[in-house]
Amino acid sequence: MGLTDGPFVILLGVLGFAAFVTCVVLLPLVAGRGVRQASARAGLVVGTQSVVVFAVLVAVNSSFGFFGSWADLLGTDKSRVRVVGGTDATAPPAAAAQPSLRPRSDTLSRGLPAGEGRLDAVVFHGLRSGITATGYVYVPPQYSHHAYRSRRLPVVLVLTADVPGTLTRLRLPSVAAGQIAGGAVQPTVYVLMSPVGGCVDAPGGPQAGTFFAEDVPMAVTASYRVARDGPGWGVIGDAAGGYCAARLALRAGDRFTAAACAASSYGAPPGDLYGRSAAIRNENDLLWTLGHRPPPPAHLLVITAGGAIEPARRLTALIRPPTSADSLTVTGGGTLPTWQRDLPAVLRWLSGRLSPES
């Protein structure tokens, strides 16, 4: 039985409750002062607490996906390429060095309402970057329709620290399904992840830039019938994910053609990520690169959220062709799960700049 399987989580919950009841019933029977009674009481309490704590930890892991399997938990997972359902049967076999994507299970992925498509919980293994991270892939219902069987759908990477909030409070799959059904947004696959490592390739450290620019797109392309090149890929990000979204469009334009970004800063992320090199720090400062490097052909929707006007103003002031930028002020706070009123407009803006593959 899998670590994140629903029946296993339920079974542990039942066992935890049963252990608690057993402890309550048996404690009065071992209420004496002797060593044997004290040992029995200690055994009951420790055993009950162990079962209950383990049940709670498994439930939390199932919801947030810290470990996708027993092999992940024990550090024995040797798999290299395992893909989730929905694989394109016409795609060539993945090479040994191909980044991988494999399924997991949690409470957020167990069924969307009829007509809204499906939500796959997945684990990404980035063999080029050395990073492993969890995420979700939302597949619209049109993915399985006959009219779209010969089309590779565009993809939007959604980078936010609060992925559960994006799914439960913002209800991105439901909003996207409604916009697609109404014809305002073309059928699109959405990949939801948390930003890691500042999206920076740290010298001698995590290669987070490579993970999002190469590993994630390659794994998704190998596992789903989606666009394989830049015109078919966009990205949304807030806070640290907003910097990451802008960086992917400005620095990895061959993979991401458009970005909707809301960040508190578009300068180099803080932290020991640059090996004490001012040159490397500058190359990761989007304001510096826009002022000192040739502008790339990218489309940006620079979003002001939570009243953070200055970061958006500084970024848009540096935009020049062939880079283009539009502006939007959202009514929610600074994080994506609060953009209830403006999310449809963001999805429509991205959809108008992405192209499927035939």
N, C-alpha and C positions, 0 to 999 in steps of 0.2 A: 504494500500500500504506500503510495507516494506521500512525501512529507507535506505537500500542500493540497492533497486531495481532500475534497469536501467530506466524504465519509470518515476519513481519518480524524479530521478536526472535530467532527461531531462525536465520534467514538471517544476521543480524549475528554471532551466536555462532559459526556455521560460518566466516564470513569472518575473524573475529578469530583463530580457531584456525589457519586456513590462513595468515594473515599471520605468525603466530608461527613456524610451521614453515618458511615461506619465508625468514624472517629468519635462523633457525638454519642453514638449508642454504646460503644465499648469503653469509653473513658471511665464512667462510673464503676465499671466492673473491676478496674485495676487501680482503685483509689487508695490502696494501703500504703504504708510507710516503708515497706521492704525494698531491697535492691531489685528484686524481680518485678515488683509492681512499677517502680520508677523506670526501669528499663522498658517495660511494656508501654508505659505512657509516652516515653520519648520516641519509641518506635512508631507508635500511632501518629504522633504529631509530625515527626519528620517525614514519614511515609506519605501522609495526607498532603503536607505542604509540597513535597516533591511532585506528586501527581498533579496537583492544582497548578503549580507554577509552570510545569512542563506544558500542560494544556493551554494556559494563557500564552506562553511564548510561541507555541505552534500556531495558535489563532492569530497572534500579531504578525508572525512571519507569513502566514497565508494571505493576510490583507496587504502587507507592504512588500512582500517578495524579497526579503533579505537573502534567503537561500531558496533555490528553486527545486532542490532534490536532496535526498540523503547523501548523494555523492558530493554535492556542493557543500553541505554541512560538514562532512567528514574530510573534505579535501582530497577525495579520490576520483573526481570526475576527470576522465582522460579523453572524453569525446572531443572531436575537432569540428566536424561538420554534421549538425543535426538540424533539420528544418521543420517548421510547423506546418500544419495543414494549410492548403491553399497554394502549394507549390506549382509553378508553371511547368507543365509536363513537357513543354518544348524546350526548356532551358537546358544547356549542357551541364554535365555533372560538375560540381564545385571542385576546384583544385584543392590540394592538401593545405595550401596556405590561405584558403578562403576564410574570411571571418564567418562565424556561425551564429545562428539564431535558433533557439529551441524553446519548446513550449513549457509553461509552468501553469499552475492553477491557483486562483485565489478568489476571494469573495467578490471582487469587482468585475471579474471576467465571466461570471457564471450566468450568462444569458441577458440579452437586451430585449426590450419589448418587441413584439412581432413587427416586422417591417423596418426596423432600424439597423439591420445588419448584425455584425458580430464584433466582439471585443476579445482579442487574443492577448493573454498575458505571456510574455516571453522573456528570455535571458539572452543578452548579447555577449558573445565572446569575441573580443577584438584581438585577433592574432597579430596584427601589425602594430597596434598600440599597447598591447598587454593589459587592456582594461576589460573587466567584466562588469556589466550593469544590467539591471532589470528595466522593463518598460512594457508598454501596451501598444498593440496595433489595432486600430479601428478600421474595419473593412465594411464599406457601404453595401447595401443589398444589391446594387447594380453590378457588383463584382461578379456575381454568379448568373446574371441575366444573359440570355443568348446574344442580345444585341451588342454586348461588350466583350464577348469571349475572345475576339481578335484584337482587343485594344489593351495596351498597358496604361493603367490609370496613373495620373499624377499623384505625387506624395507631398504631404506637409509634415515636417518634423516639428513637434511642439515641445519646447524646452521650458519647464517650470519646476521649481522646487516642490510645489504642492500638486503633484500629479493626482492623488486621490481627490483633492478638492476640485480639480479641473473636470474630473469624471462625475463626481457626485453633486457638487453645488452648481458648477457651471453647466454640467450635463452636455459636454461637447459632442458626444456621439449623437444625442437627440437633436441638438441644434444643427449639426452638420447634415443629418438625415433629412431634416425639414427643409433646409436650404437647397439640398440636392433635389428633393422631391418637387420643390416649387420651381426648379429650373434656374435659380439664382446662382448656384454653385455647381460646377461640373462634378460628376462622381470622382471622389478623391479618397485616397487612403491616408489616414493620420497616424503618425508614430509619436507616442507620448513618452517622454523620458525626463529625468532630472539632470541638469547640467553638472558635470564633474570636472575637477581639476582646472577650473577657470577656462576651459576650452583652449588651454595653452599646451604646446609641446615643451615641457620642462626639460632642460638639459640634464640627462642622467636620471630623469624621473618619469612620471606618467605622461604619456603622449596623448593628452586629451583632445588636442586639435585634430590629430590624425584619427582618433576614435570617431568623432562626429563627422569629419569631412570624408573619411574613406571607409572605415570598418562598418559603421551603421548603414550607410547607403548600400554597400556591397552585400551585406547580410540580408537586408530587406529585399533587394533586387533578386537575390538568389532564391528567396523563399516565397515571394508573391509576384503576381503578374502586374508589375508596376514599371513606370518609366525608368530607363537606364541612364539618362543623361540630364544635364543641368536644366534645360527648359521645362522638364517635368517635375522639378523639385523646388519646394519652398520651405520656409521655416518661420515659426512664431516663437518669440521668447519674451519673458518678463524678468526683471531684476538681473541676476547673473546670467540667466538664460537670454535676456535681451541683448546683453553684450555679445553672447555667443552667437545669437541669430544674426546680428549685424556683421560679426566677424566672418561667419560662414559665407555670407553673400559677397563680402568685400574681398575675402582672401581665398575662397574656394568657389569662385563663380562658375567653374566648369561643372560643378555638382549642384550648386544652389543658385538659382537665378533671381529669386525674390525673397525678401525678409520683412516681416512685421516685427518691430523691436521696441521694447519699452525698458530702459535701463536707468539706474541711478548714476551710471558713469560709463562712458565709452573709452576711457583711458585704459591703460594696462591694469589688469586685475591685481589686487594686492597679494602679497605673500612671496615666499622664497621660490619663485617659479622661473627665474631667469639666469641662474648661475652667476649672480652678481655682475651680469653683463648689461651695460646701458644700451648697447646696440640691440640685443635681443628684447629688452623691455620696450624700446622704441617701436620695434616691428610688431609688437603686440598691443601698442597704443593706437587705436583706430583713428583718433584725432591727429596724431603725428603722421601716420601713414597717408591719410587723406591729404595732408599738407605737403608731403615730401615724396610721394610715389605717384606714378601715373594712375589715374582713376580707372577702375574696372567697369565693365558693362554690367551693372547690377541695378535692381529696383529695390528701393527701401520705402517702407511705410514707417515713419518715425512717430512713435506714439508717446504722448504725454499722459502719464498716469499718476495719480496720487499727488498732483500738484508739482511734480518734479519737472519744471519748465526748462531750467538751464541746460541739463544734459541734451535734451532734444534740440534746443536752439544752437548749441555749440556744434552738434553733429551736422545739422542741416546747413549751417553757414559754410561748411567746407565742401559740400557736395557740388560737383561740376561734371558736365558730360564726359564720357558716356554714362556715368552713374546718374540715376534720377531718384528723387525723393518726394514723397507726399507726406503730409502731416495729418495726425488725428489726435484729438484729445478725448480720452475715454472718461466716462462718468464714475467708474468704479475706483477702487484703490489702486495700489501699486502692483498688485499681483493678478495674474490671469483669471483665477477663479471668481473674481469680483466684476468681471466685464460683462455682466449679463446682457445689458442693452446694446453694447457695441460689438460683441463677438460676431454676429452675422455680417456686419460691415467689413470686419477684418477678413473673414473667410471669403467674402465676395471679392475683395481687393486682390487677395492672393490668387483666387481661381482665375481671375481675368488675366493673369500674367504667367500661368502655367499651361503647358501643352501635353496632352497624352501622346503616346506612341502607338502607331498602327501595327 
